[in-house]
C-alpha cells in the first residue's frame, strides 16, 4: 500500500524528484571539491615556501650553461691508468657496506625484540625505541666525522658510521614486521623483571626471516651508495680517491671512478633484486 502511494507521488511529481536528485548531486560535488581546493592551496603555499628557502634560480642554469658544458667535457675521455687501484678501493667500499649491514642485522634482532610492546614492559620498549629512532635519524656522514675524530681515518671508522644508523633502522623495521605478523607467536613471549628474556616462539621465525632478509638487502644497497662518499670525510673506501681527484681538478680520473662506482652498484643491485625475488 505504501509502495503504491509512493509510486503515485513519484509519478505525480517528477519535477520534484529530479530537483531533489540534482540538489543532492550538487551538494556532494561541493563537499568533494572543497577539500581538494584546500589541499591544492596548502600544497601551493608549501611549495612556494620551500622554493624561497632553497633559493631556486632557474635562470642561473641558463646563464651558466656554457660553463657546465665545458665542465662536462673535461671529464672525457676517462683516464684508466689507475683502474686497478679504483677497483680495489671499490672492493673495500663493498666490504664496508656488507659488514656493516650484516652486523646491524644481527644486532637489530635483540633490539627489535626489546622494542616490542607485546614482549616487554613500557619502561623497556620505550627507551629502546627512542634510542633506535635517534640512531637512524642522524646521517652517516655525521657519524663518520665523529668516528674519524675518535678513531682516525680509515675503513673502520666508515664501517662504524654505517653500522649505527643501520642498526637503528633495521631494529625499527624488524619490530614492525614482528608486530604485523599473523602467526600469533609473539603474544606467547613476554619479558618481565623476574623471567628475563622470554622465548620468542620459533614458529614465527620462518615467516619473519624472508622479510628480515629482504629489508637487510634493501639497506645494503643504501649503505653501498652511502659508503662511496664516506671517504670524503676520512671514512675510507673509494670516496677518498673521489674527493682527491675532484679537489685536484683531475676530472678524467674522476670520470673513471664514477664509472667504477656506477658499474659496481648496478651489478650488485641486480644480484640483490634477484635474491629478494627468491625470498618472496
Helices and strands as residue ranges (DSSP letters): H 2-12, H 14-53, H 58-63, H 65-74, H 83-114, H 122-137, H 140-151, H 155-180, G 186-188, G 202-204, H 205-230, G 231-233, H 239-247, H 251-279
